[in-house]
Amino acid sequence: MRTPGRHRAERASALVQECLAEAIARQVKDPRVGFVTVTGVTVSPDITHASIRVSVMGSEEEKERALDGLNSAKGFLRSHLAGALKLRVTPELHFSLDRGLEHAQRIDRLLDGLTGDRDP
């Protein structure tokens, strides 16, 4: 059963994801923030915190630099959210790398290796 607070947090998550994805792509000028994709956002039930999962193309060093750039732009992004979403509370932003795509690619490589070892 859905509670009103949970539904509100889910709607807020979707709005935050859409707004941040647009702002990161078009307005963040930090060169460290290159190929960043916002893959998911989870907003706390009281909407005071938002966990943002991002996927970054590149090496481990480039991924860490992109996270540093996003953390450096937190204030700007939070201000952008406050103006765009008109929420009573603007959530604190917490960025983390989403390793789901990397994990899926690794599994594909392992499976390809297994099928390549078999005789037809």
C-alpha positions, 0 to 999 in steps of 0.5 A: 500500500502506498502512503501519501508521503512515499508517493510525494517522495517518488514524485519528487525523485522523478522531478529532481532527476529530470531537473538535475539531468538538464542542469548538468548537461546544459548549465554546469560548465566544470570541465571535469563534469563531462559525460555524466548521466543521471541514472537515478534519484532517491529522495528521503520521505521528508525530502531533505536529502536526495541520493543521486546516482550517476554513470560516467564514461571514462577511466576510474580517474575520470569518474572520480574527477567527475564526482569531484566536479559534481560535488563542487557544483552542489550549491549551484545545482541545489539553487537551480532545483530550488528555483525550478521545482518550488518545493517547500524544502530543497534537498541536500544532494549526495552524488554516487557512482552507479556501477550497474552498467559496468557490472552488466558489461562485466557479466556479458564479457564473462558469459561471452567467454563461457560460450566461446569455450564451448564446441558447437 
